[in-house]
Amino acid sequence: MRIIAGSKRRLHLKTLDGREIRPTTDRIKETLFNILQDEIYGCYFLDLFAGSGQIGLEAVSRGARYAVFAENNKRAADCIRQNIASTKSEQECLLLQKDVLSALRCMEGKYQFDIVFMDPPYGSLLEQDVLFYLKDSSLLKENSIVIAEAALKTDFSYLAEYGYTIVKEKRYKTNMHIFLTLERKEQAYEQGDISGKF
């Protein structure tokens, strides 16, 4: 597994063996970032259920200002730490070793994200829990993009009820990326350096 573009291109990343982690393939990752290419530079990026951290680190390599990773699994969190260190990304990255909803709660009122990416275990319904939380959260801006990676059969019929609009859907052989925006009023917020606040 490697970073495929940007300032850290071709740097290799560690991952975990077994079924604990389901890495996004290079082909799907490249498709994802081709879609996001105009949104990445200078953004604040949130990587939920981060696994090895490869999505957030790819964003940093492509010019994201800062990436936060939420991962509760100890072995996976250790893997993220190693990948942040090996890519020399410590100044642009923060790891929260917490379950995702606890991580979201602890960030409230501190700053906002331009892009939120999540890749929860398929069939867990955790994406619905996250989207329900985010709809009333201060973590999103008016124009934030929320992306969920999910199995093709995942039910997203509740999205309109929660206030989300599907702006794009990219389907692959066994999974998909769904791109969402949430209509809300912009909240007053001054983005600053977030390192060391947690």
Order of alpha helices (4+ residues) and beta strands (2+ residues): alpha-beta-alpha-beta-alpha-beta-alpha-beta-alpha-beta-alpha-beta-beta
